[in-house]
Amino acid sequence: MRHSVYLCCQNPECSNDEVLFVCSALNEESSDDTANYYNFNSQKICHACKEKIIYFSAPENRNSPLFKE
């Protein structure tokens, strides 16, 4: 079964509604198994967040207080 892919922005100053959540705390301990780093250039991501966007599909992170549906 394929899990949903979520966007994560490392910049806590980003408040764009298109960014699902800020997860700088999660990023600190992330391994390559749970997070992959990409350059992401999209109008859906605010300018402050373009440099480091993380895609991950770890359902156990859904209960994190950093998650915003």
C-alpha positions as CSV (number, residue, x, y, z in Angstrom):
1,M,0.0,0.0,0.0
2,R,1.3,3.4,-0.9
3,H,1.4,6.0,1.8
4,S,0.7,9.7,1.1
5,V,3.7,12.0,0.6
6,Y,3.9,15.0,2.7
7,L,5.9,18.2,2.3
8,C,8.1,19.5,5.0
9,C,9.7,23.0,5.2
10,Q,12.9,23.6,7.2
11,N,12.3,27.3,7.4
12,P,10.2,28.1,10.5
13,E,9.5,31.6,9.1
14,C,7.5,30.1,6.3
15,S,3.8,30.6,7.0
16,N,2.4,30.0,3.5
17,D,-0.8,28.0,3.7
18,E,0.3,25.8,0.9
19,V,3.0,24.3,3.1
20,L,1.5,21.6,5.1
21,F,3.7,21.9,8.1
22,V,7.1,22.9,9.4
23,C,9.1,20.0,10.7
24,S,12.6,21.3,11.5
25,A,12.5,19.2,14.7
26,L,11.8,16.1,12.7
27,N,14.6,16.8,10.2
28,E,17.3,16.9,12.8
29,E,17.2,13.2,13.5
30,S,16.0,12.0,10.1
31,S,17.8,9.2,8.3
32,D,17.8,8.5,4.6
33,D,15.2,5.8,5.3
34,T,12.6,8.3,6.4
35,A,13.5,11.5,4.6
36,N,14.9,12.5,1.2
37,Y,16.2,16.0,0.4
38,Y,15.2,17.6,-2.9
39,N,15.4,21.0,-4.4
40,F,11.8,22.1,-4.9
41,N,10.9,25.0,-7.1
42,S,7.1,25.4,-7.1
43,Q,4.7,28.2,-6.8
44,K,2.9,26.1,-4.1
45,I,5.9,26.5,-1.8
46,C,6.6,29.9,-0.3
47,H,9.9,31.5,-1.3
48,A,11.4,31.0,2.2
49,C,11.0,27.2,1.8
50,K,12.3,26.6,-1.7
51,E,15.8,25.5,-0.7
52,K,15.2,22.4,1.4
53,I,11.9,20.6,1.1
54,I,11.6,17.1,2.5
55,Y,9.3,14.4,1.1
56,F,8.5,11.6,3.4
57,S,5.8,9.0,3.9
58,A,6.1,7.8,7.5
59,P,2.7,7.3,8.9
60,E,4.0,7.1,12.4
61,N,4.8,10.8,12.2
62,R,1.1,11.8,11.7
63,N,0.6,12.2,15.4
64,S,3.4,14.7,15.7
65,P,2.3,18.2,17.0
66,L,4.1,19.6,13.9
67,F,1.5,17.9,11.7
68,K,-1.3,20.1,10.3
69,E,-4.0,18.4,8.2
